[in-house]
Amino acid sequence: MNEKEFIEGFILYPTYRVEGNNSFIYLYGRLKDGRSFCTKNKFNPFFYIKTKDRSETKKVDLRSIEPKFEETNLKNFEGELVTKIITKTPREIPELRKSFEEKGIECYEADIRFSYRFLIENNLKGALRIKGKLSKKSNEKVDCFFEEPVFEPSEWRPKPEDFRILSLDIETSQDAKKLYCISLYSNDKKLNKVLLVSEKRIKHADSFKDEKSLLEAFKEELLNYDPDIITGWNLIDFDLKIIEQKMKDSGIEFDLGRTNEKCNLKIFESFMTDSKADFPGRMVLDGIHILKTSFIKLDDYKLGTAAKEFTKEKKLIEDENKGEDIDNAFKKDQQKLVDYNLLDSKLALDIIVNSGGMQLTILRSLLTGMTLDKVRASIASLDSLYLRELKKRGIVAPSAKFVERTERTTGGYVMNSKPGIYDYVIVCDFKSLYPSIMRTFNIDPLMHKKKCTPEQNKDKHLIIAPNGACFSKEQGILPDILQRLWKERDAARKNKDEVSRWAIKILMNSMYGVIASPNCRFYSFEVANAITSFGHMMIKETAKLLKQKGYEIIYGDTDSIFIDLKEDSVEKARKIGKAIETEINNHYAAWIKETYGVESKLELEFEKTYKKFLMPKVRGSEEGAKKRYAGLLVKDDDTEVMDFTGLEFVRRDWTEVSKKFQLELLDLIFHDKEILAYIKTFVQNLKSGKYDNFLIYRKALRKDVDDYTKTTPPHVKAARQLDKITSNIIDYVITVEGPEPIQKLTHSIDYDHYIDKQIKPIADSVLYFFGQKFEDVIKGSEQKNLGDW
């Protein structure tokens, strides 16, 4: 390689080491040309204090640390000059910060993780360009090692195939005491085999006499392949946990990273916290975590469920009696075990790629500068972006510290709905409302002026939010960041790049929530409420304008308006929707310019048309429900689909029988068909056992079962009957003796429970509009069509 030229790569694992009296940053990753790399750069830890507080530091005993003081031209948010405090090692920073703050000396940026500080200082976000001389370093298990290279940001956008991804899966005896085999399946197909404890020769497998020789071979195979990303299904809590213990028992070092350091697992027994694996130089990403982090929702996160959704393949051994089947296969049909083991690792890899979860994770890392395992850390992501922009402006940020939240920020505005069944309802919503508000009204922590009054704004140099918070019109950092992301999202949409568009949308929409969190260094109750107060104002003002034009508003929710047009065709509804979109946007462009002196970034969109629309009541009340409705949606190609929000059909804690009943009932209503006979027949079929397979409740444990002390919900009662809990999703049914897990079902099903709790509420929610009650229908009423009411 020409050391005078830059070469592109991607940072997988930033870390640091203290060597002698100096601190060094190490960056591990994969080069664009396919080689693995490591860089080493000397870097000094630092933070800031106010320059005027420097004399106060004499009250602190600094002899053990001996920091350096360096004057700067940097300022804090209040415009005060700051002094840079430089130490030799990162561990000295917290100690020094504590000593200073005890003397009333405020510290700035004293909490930033050392390796991320280096990335921010060099403006590196995932992709980078490296220029430097290749060196030899025996301790680093990489192809290329650079000592003291220089860096530049890169526009390279790697894809999953640009990395070496290795999927692992192990099979053990039911008691997990015996390790049978480990499968290894790579995305480039260069490593595709099973390591098996066996005396036989099995296809697709290497056989070993005992666990120790198998584990030694596993370690050798992994290190020789040199993966960037290690994945699997429930990888950390099961596979790696057992591999680590087995290697320890066999006297084999658990050093599977790119250094000689031991890998570290942090196992959390609670389902509420994801376990973590630290493999120096590599990323360990559990397939389940990737899907959840990517907001990919499934009925459950079992491998078989995800495989069916994203690969159309089935596991060779299903979950029912899995442990027994695996034991039998090891004893009697090892080829079946090998095929099953290898397919499971293949499925885990195919799922994260085919679902788009892996590419989404990479893109989120490129957008924020967070490592692949931390892309969902929204507060840290905003920190990463905001601190870079502050640096460009010569401003330092306050250190993060928890702020006691005395009151909650105001949520989005939700109108009272008007219950009913309607024809031709359209929905208009504001495109990315909160980001648009932040861009329009320059809502930003740096631009927030804490003390202001309307009288001080005679020259209109401030924007005053409806909650009274004031913001300078000087371009803010958050609006700047959002503006760039907005352009990138529009480009992604134009290029039909849905994964990029989704990654950007996730990041943009997270920014309000971050500002509203007391854990964020930029948290401000006033700033967060300024955003929501503008949101309330926009929805109320829009509803008011539409009412003045004679339209009936039947519902409004945060950023959306539901309008009953009282029309008789989709064509007329669409024409009116586009006219409303244009008229409202023109109104805001003029009104915001005149009132606030800024350009409106708000954009109301005519989003969709419902041919039929149902807005239910709150159960047991005459009030309209909120965040619950259904309709017959007419798509752009004029096809019609059922669309649900908040109803039982889309809620995991309702059974399939309720969803089947609701879907079929609403389909009849939306197509003006008879419903009473359907309800009676459905109940009869349920009681006869026809729908027994649809009666399973699926409910998530939110904490360990032993921690449920004040109340014991049905799913907890069911969970306590299990010999072993392997998932936080508990599947159970209600029997005449109460809830029982499906794995240990011993009593008859309580059909009356399902009729009363699952069918009756859904039926009554629609029968109300026709003057009927569920009890009367079941007893036998005259059949009626909708037109009869």
Buried (B, 14 or more C-beta within 10 A) or exposed (E): BEEEEBBBBBBBBBBBEBEEEEBBBBBBBBBBEEBBBBBBBEBBBBBBBBBEBBEBBEEBEBEEBEBEEEEEEBBBBEEBBBBBBEBBBBEBBEEBBEBBBEEEBBBBBBBBBBBBBBBBBBBBBBBBBBBBEBBEBEEBBBBBBBBEBEBEBBEBBBEBEBBBBBBBBBBBEEEBEBBBBBBBBBBEEEBBBBBBBBEEEBEBBBBBEEBBBBBBBBBEBBBEBBBBBBBBBBBBBBBBBBBBBBBEEBEBEBBBBBBEBBBEBEEEEEBEEBBBBBBBBBBBBBBBBBBBBBEBEBEBBBBBBBBBBBBEBEBBBEBEEBBEBBBBBBEEEBEBBBBBBBBBBBBBBBBBBBBBBBBBBBBBBBBBBBBBBBBBBBBBBBBBBBBBBBBEEEBBBBBBEEBEEEEEBBEBBBBEBBBBBBBBBBBBBBBBBBBBBBBBBBBBBBBBBEEBEEEEBEEEEBBBBBBEBBBBBEEBBBBBBBBEBBEBBEEBBEEEBEBBBBBBBBBBBBBBBBBBBEEBBBBBBBBBBBBBBBBBBBBBBBBEBBEEEEBBBBBBBBBBBBBBBEBEEBEEBBEBBEEBBEEBBEBBBEEBEEEBEBEBBBBBBBBBBBBBBBBBBBEEEEEBBBEBBBBBBBEEEEEBEBBBEBBBBBEBEBBBBBBBBBBBBBBBBBEEEEBBEBBBEBBEEBBEEEBEEBBBBBBBBBEBBEEBEEEEBBBBBBBBBBEEBEBBBBBBBBBEEBBBBBBEBEEEBBBEBBBEBBBBBBBBBBBBBBEBBBEEBBEEEEEBEBEEE
